[in-house]
Amino acid sequence: MSSRVCVIDLPGLSKGLLQYVPAESALGKWMANKPVSPLNPSWPAVTCSVQATLTTGTPPAEHGVIANGIPTFRSPADQAMVDSSNFADYRRQISFWEQSNQFVQTPRFWQDASGKSRFKTALLFFQHCMPGFHGTPKPSADIVLTPKPDHGPDGKLTSLCWSNPPELVPMVFKELGPFPLMNYWGPMAGIAASAWIAKAAAIIWRHYLPQLQLVYVPHLDYDLQRFGPESERAKKAVADVANALEPLLTAVRADGGKIVVLSEYSISSVNQSIAPNRLLKAAGLLKTRATPDGNLIDYDNSDAFALVDHQVAHLYLKSPASRAAITQVFASDPAIKITDKSHGLNHHRAGDLQLQATAGTWFDYRWWNAPEEAPAFAGTVDIHRKPGYDPLELFLEPGTRTITKDANLIKGSHGSVPGSSGVLIGTPANHQTEMVAVADLILSLLQS
């Protein structure tokens, strides 16, 4: 007889942080005496890439999710797949946090080659989980719940989440209240969003009876970037998220379901930042253009620019002839490792050159130095117009309603491999495991 399995993804959790899971919590009781395996993420160890690896069982060179952002300017096909409901012009250049499953180029491990599910599957709060916005829909799972803020003409939010089936959102909102979007990301990110997700997952587990359920619970990720993985706040965050999981763990165990807890990566301490685009601009290789939103990157006329993502950057070159000059910009800095595309992530979306930060360093997406040169979106939480990941959105500038300009506030980051090993608990694995192998381990639990 086949089993029901619930996979709980706690990004940021490391073997060293497990000691702070309260023994009396539902998570602590479940974990007692269970072996913990180191889990190596795929490279780059960033959310969208690793989640695509986890859910397809294939590496980024095959599934095509090369970062949290996609260089849509390189491909008319990719431009056609963006969600054009917000900031369409920006999203057809560099687009971060796209939700369409059409960007994932291999089937999820629970699907056959046609995309049909072999097991009734719920995918909750994972990236790239919506069926698409143009052309033929490409469902990621039978049941989906994901944050999807939409804004009306007056700028007010008209929706908070998207679901399949459509009646799932109103059903969960009726029981739990609206999803606390402001606590999911930004200066107010906190345990309330993760606690809501765990409660919603418990409702879905009981009501829809999925055979396989995957749940993304992000709280550790954000507090560890703010305060560092060795801080007292990190220890508290572990306890908070363990307690928040109680409704979900209770529901799964009451039904005899199997549980897998994993972290798609861990967070490393950082004490400095490097801004690749500032270096390229200073060398005359990155050009900007004047727009109503300020001076933005001129993608057509720049010899090079960087899609920056935590501890990873993809460098896109206008011409192979500029490779030597661009390499020289970064070659003298020991905090930066340069990889040629053919020796790194070889996919048409990947950068012609790829940068990886060494220990203690993260990459800042900004290309300007003087505050008056900053684009209009720089001081806001704006995940779709920025052509790079911006952890500064976790902090407000003191005395203002804008996000901080102080890169020194960031104390944790991820993306580099090695250095981002997570954990895997609840599968037959008893040794170091690669992320591409987790799909087979989950399948073995489903079929046992």
C-alpha positions in Angstrom: 0.0 0.0 0.0 1.4 3.4 -0.9 2.1 6.1 1.7 1.2 9.8 2.1 4.3 12.0 2.4 4.6 15.6 3.6 7.9 17.4 2.7 8.6 20.5 4.8 11.3 22.9 3.4 13.0 25.1 6.0 15.6 27.1 4.1 18.4 28.2 6.3 18.3 25.3 8.7 21.8 23.8 9.3 23.0 20.9 11.4 24.4 23.3 13.9 21.0 25.0 14.4 19.2 21.8 15.1 20.2 21.9 18.7 17.9 24.9 19.2 14.8 23.0 18.2 12.9 22.8 21.5 12.7 19.1 22.6 9.1 19.6 23.7 7.9 21.0 20.3 6.2 18.8 17.8 9.2 19.1 15.6 11.6 18.2 18.4 9.6 15.1 19.4 9.4 13.9 15.8 13.1 14.5 15.2 14.2 12.6 18.3 16.5 9.7 17.4 16.1 10.3 13.7 19.4 10.4 11.6 20.3 13.7 10.1 22.0 13.7 6.7 24.0 16.6 5.2 22.2 17.8 2.1 24.3 19.5 -0.7 22.2 22.0 -2.7 22.6 22.3 -6.4 24.6 25.4 -7.6 23.7 28.2 -7.3 22.3 27.6 -3.9 19.4 30.1 -4.2 15.7 29.6 -3.8 14.3 29.2 -7.3 17.3 27.1 -8.6 17.4 24.7 -5.7 13.6 24.3 -5.5 13.5 23.4 -9.2 16.2 20.8 -8.6 14.4 19.4 -5.6 11.1 19.1 -7.5 12.4 17.8 -10.8 15.4 15.7 -9.7 17.5 17.4 -12.4 20.3 20.0 -12.1 19.9 23.7 -13.2 21.7 23.0 -16.5 18.7 20.8 -17.4 15.7 22.5 -15.7 16.9 25.9 -16.8 16.3 27.9 -13.5 19.7 29.4 -13.3 19.0 31.9 -10.5 16.1 33.7 -8.8 16.2 36.0 -11.8 15.9 35.2 -15.5 17.7 37.2 -18.3 14.5 37.5 -20.4 16.1 40.0 -22.7 18.1 37.1 -24.2 15.0 35.1 -25.4 11.7 36.2 -27.0 10.3 32.8 -25.7 11.2 33.8 -22.2 9.9 37.3 -22.6 6.5 35.8 -23.7 6.3 33.7 -20.5 6.6 36.6 -17.9 3.7 37.7 -15.8 3.0 41.0 -17.5 0.4 42.2 -15.0 3.1 44.2 -13.1 6.1 46.1 -14.6 6.0 44.3 -18.0 8.8 46.3 -19.5 11.2 45.6 -16.7 10.2 41.9 -16.7 11.2 41.6 -20.3 14.7 42.6 -19.5 15.7 40.9 -16.2 12.9 39.4 -14.2 13.2 38.1 -10.7 10.6 35.9 -8.9 8.6 34.8 -11.9 5.9 32.3 -10.9 5.2 30.5 -14.2 6.0 26.8 -14.3 6.6 27.3 -18.0 10.1 28.4 -17.1 11.0 25.0 -15.7 12.1 22.9 -18.6 11.9 19.4 -17.1 8.8 17.7 -15.5 8.4 17.6 -11.7 9.4 14.2 -10.3 5.7 13.4 -9.5 4.8 13.9 -13.2 5.1 11.8 -16.3 6.6 13.2 -19.5 3.3 14.7 -20.4 3.1 16.7 -17.2 0.3 14.5 -15.7 0.7 13.8 -12.0 1.3 10.2 -11.0 0.5 11.1 -7.3 -2.0 13.6 -6.2 0.4 16.4 -5.2 0.1 19.7 -3.3 2.8 22.4 -3.9 2.5 25.1 -1.3 4.4 28.4 -1.5 7.1 27.1 -3.8 8.4 29.2 -6.7 7.5 28.6 -10.3 4.3 26.9 -9.3 1.6 28.7 -11.4 0.6 27.1 -14.8 1.6 30.2 -16.8 0.2 33.5 -18.2 0.5 33.0 -21.9 0.1 30.1 -24.4 -0.6 26.5 -23.2 -0.8 26.2 -19.4 1.7 24.0 -17.7 0.4 22.9 -14.3 3.1 22.1 -11.7 0.8 20.1 -9.3 -2.8 19.2 -8.6 -3.1 21.6 -5.7 -1.3 24.9 -5.6 -1.3 27.8 -3.1 1.1 30.6 -3.5 1.5 34.3 -2.7 0.4 36.4 -5.7 -0.1 40.1 -4.8 -1.9 42.0 -7.6 -2.4 45.8 -7.6 -5.3 47.7 -9.0 -5.0 51.0 -10.9 -5.1 52.9 -7.5 -2.1 50.8 -6.3 -4.1 48.9 -3.7 -3.8 45.2 -3.4 -6.6 43.3 -5.1 -5.5 39.8 -4.2 -2.9 38.2 -1.9 -2.7 34.6 -3.1 -3.5 32.4 -6.0 -4.7 28.8 -5.8 -5.7 25.7 -7.7 -8.5 24.9 -7.2 -9.7 28.5 -7.1 -12.0 27.9 -4.1 -8.9 27.0 -2.0 -8.0 30.6 -1.2 -11.4 31.7 0.1 -11.8 28.5 2.1 -8.4 29.0 3.9 -8.9 32.7 4.3 -12.3 32.1 5.9 -10.7 29.8 8.5 -7.4 31.6 9.1 -8.0 35.2 7.9 -6.1 36.7 4.9 -2.5 35.7 4.3 -0.2 38.2 6.2 1.7 39.3 3.1 3.6 42.1 4.8 5.1 39.5 7.1 6.2 37.3 4.2 9.0 39.6 2.9 10.3 43.1 3.6 11.1 45.0 6.8 8.1 43.4 8.6 9.0 39.8 7.6 8.3 37.6 10.6 7.0 34.4 12.0 3.3 35.3 11.4 3.6 34.4 7.7 5.3 31.1 8.3 2.8 30.2 11.0 -0.1 31.0 8.6 1.5 28.8 5.9 1.8 25.8 8.4 -1.8 26.1 9.4 -2.9 26.4 5.8 -0.9 23.3 4.9 -2.6 21.4 7.7 -6.0 22.3 6.3 -5.0 21.2 2.8 -3.6 18.0 4.1 -6.9 17.1 5.8 -9.3 18.5 3.3 -7.8 17.6 -0.1 -5.9 14.4 1.0 -2.9 14.8 -1.2 -0.6 11.8 -1.4 2.4 14.1 -1.7 2.6 17.6 -0.1 5.5 20.0 -0.3 5.5 23.1 1.9 7.9 26.0 1.9 8.3 27.7 5.3 10.6 30.7 5.0 11.1 32.2 8.4 14.7 31.1 9.1 15.9 32.4 5.8 15.0 36.0 6.5 16.1 36.3 10.2 19.4 34.6 9.4 20.1 37.0 6.6 19.3 39.9 9.0 21.2 38.8 12.1 23.5 36.0 11.0 23.3 32.2 11.6 25.2 32.3 14.9 23.2 35.1 16.5 20.8 34.8 19.4 18.1 35.9 17.1 18.9 32.9 14.9 18.4 30.6 17.8 15.1 32.2 18.6 14.0 31.9 15.0 14.6 28.1 15.1 12.5 27.8 18.2 9.8 30.0 16.7 9.5 28.1 13.5 9.6 24.7 15.3 6.6 25.9 17.3 4.8 27.3 14.3 5.0 23.8 12.6 2.9 22.1 15.3 -0.5 22.2 13.5 1.0 20.7 10.3 3.0 18.0 12.0 0.1 17.1 14.2 -2.2 16.7 11.2 0.2 14.6 9.2 1.1 12.3 12.1 -2.6 11.9 13.0 -3.2 10.5 9.5 -0.2 8.2 9.6 1.6 10.3 7.0 5.4 10.3 6.6 7.4 13.5 7.1 10.5 14.7 5.5 12.2 17.9 6.8 14.9 19.5 4.7 16.6 22.8 4.1 17.4 23.7 0.5 20.5 25.5 1.7 22.0 26.9 4.9 23.0 30.5 5.6 26.7 31.6 6.0 27.9 34.5 8.0 29.0 37.5 5.9 30.9 40.7 6.8 31.4 42.4 3.5 29.7 43.1 0.2 30.9 43.6 -3.3 28.9 45.4 -6.0 29.9 43.8 -9.4 27.9 46.4 -11.4 29.6 49.3 -9.7 33.0 47.8 -10.7 31.8 47.3 -14.3 30.5 50.9 -14.4 33.7 52.3 -13.0 35.6 50.4 -15.8 33.3 51.9 -18.4 31.8 48.5 -19.3 28.3 49.1 -17.9 26.3 52.0 -19.4 23.1 53.6 -18.0 20.3 55.5 -19.7 18.1 58.2 -18.3 14.4 57.2 -17.7 11.5 58.6 -15.7 12.5 56.0 -13.0 16.1 57.3 -12.9 19.3 56.1 -14.5 18.8 52.4 -15.3 21.2 49.8 -16.9 21.3 50.2 -20.6 21.2 46.5 -21.6 21.7 47.2 -25.3 24.8 49.3 -25.1 26.6 47.9 -22.0 29.6 45.7 -22.7 28.7 43.7 -19.6 26.4 43.7 -16.6 25.7 41.4 -13.7 22.5 39.7 -12.7 23.3 39.6 -9.0 21.8 37.0 -6.6 23.0 36.6 -3.0 26.6 35.1 -3.4 26.3 34.5 -7.1 26.4 36.8 -10.2 25.8 36.0 -13.8 27.8 38.2 -16.1 26.3 38.9 -19.6 28.7 40.1 -22.3 27.8 42.1 -25.4 30.7 40.6 -27.3 33.2 37.8 -26.7 35.9 40.4 -27.4 35.2 42.1 -24.1 35.8 38.9 -22.0 39.5 39.7 -21.2 38.7 43.2 -20.0 35.7 42.0 -18.0 37.7 39.2 -16.4 40.4 41.8 -15.4 37.8 43.8 -13.5 37.3 40.9 -11.0 40.5 38.9 -11.3 42.5 40.7 -8.6 39.9 40.3 -5.8 40.4 37.1 -3.8 36.8 37.3 -2.6 35.5 36.5 -6.1 35.8 33.3 -8.0 35.3 33.6 -11.7 33.9 30.6 -13.7 33.6 30.2 -17.4 30.2 29.2 -18.6 31.4 25.9 -20.0 32.9 25.0 -16.6 30.1 26.3 -14.5 26.4 26.4 -15.2 26.1 25.7 -19.0 22.6 26.8 -20.0 21.6 29.4 -22.5 20.1 31.5 -19.7 23.3 31.4 -17.7 25.8 34.2 -17.7 28.8 34.0 -20.1 30.9 34.3 -17.0 29.7 33.5 -13.5 30.9 34.9 -10.2 30.8 33.2 -6.8 31.6 35.0 -3.6 34.0 33.4 -1.2 33.4 33.0 2.5 32.2 36.1 4.3 31.1 38.0 1.2 27.9 38.7 -0.6 27.1 40.5 -3.8 25.2 43.8 -3.9 23.2 44.5 -7.1 23.5 48.3 -7.1 25.4 50.2 -9.8 25.3 53.7 -8.4 27.3 55.3 -5.6 25.7 58.7 -4.8 22.2 58.5 -3.3 20.9 61.1 -5.7 21.7 58.7 -8.6 19.6 55.9 -7.2 16.6 54.7 -9.3 13.1 55.4 -8.0 12.7 51.8 -6.8 15.9 51.7 -4.8 14.4 52.7 -1.5 11.3 50.5 -1.8 10.4 46.8 -1.6 10.2 46.2 -5.3 11.1 42.6 -6.2 10.2 42.9 -9.9 11.8 46.1 -11.1 15.2 45.5 -9.5 17.5 43.5 -11.7 19.1 41.7 -8.7 18.2 40.3 -5.3 18.2 43.0 -2.6 18.5 41.8 1.0 18.4 45.5 2.1 14.6 45.2 1.8 14.7 43.5 5.2 15.6 46.8 6.9 14.1 50.3 7.1 16.3 53.4 7.0 16.0 54.8 10.5 13.4 57.5 10.8 12.0 56.9 7.3 9.6 54.6 5.4 12.3 53.7 2.9 14.6 50.7 3.0 18.2 51.1 4.2 21.2 52.0 2.1 23.6 50.3 4.5 25.0 47.1 3.1 26.8 46.4 6.4 23.5 45.4 8.0 23.4 42.1 6.2 24.9 39.4 8.4 24.0 36.2 6.5 23.9 35.0 2.9 23.9 31.9 0.7 24.5 30.8 -2.9 28.1 29.6 -2.8 28.8 25.8 -2.9 30.4 24.5 -0.8 29.3 26.6 2.1 25.6 26.2 1.9 25.0 22.6 3.0 21.5 22.0 4.4 20.1 19.0 6.2 17.8 16.1 5.3 15.7 14.3 8.0 13.1 11.6 7.6 14.3 9.6 4.5 16.3 6.4 4.2 19.5 8.4 3.5 22.1 8.1 6.2 25.0 9.8 4.4 25.7 13.0 2.6 23.1 13.5 -0.1 22.9 15.6 -3.3 19.8 17.6 -3.9 19.2 15.9 -7.3 18.9 12.6 -5.4 16.1 13.7 -3.0 13.4 13.1 -5.5 14.2 9.4 -5.6 14.3 9.2 -1.8 10.8 10.8 -1.6 9.5 8.5 -4.3 10.7 5.5 -2.3 8.8 6.7 0.7 5.6 7.2 -1.5 5.9 3.7 -2.8 6.6 2.0 0.5 
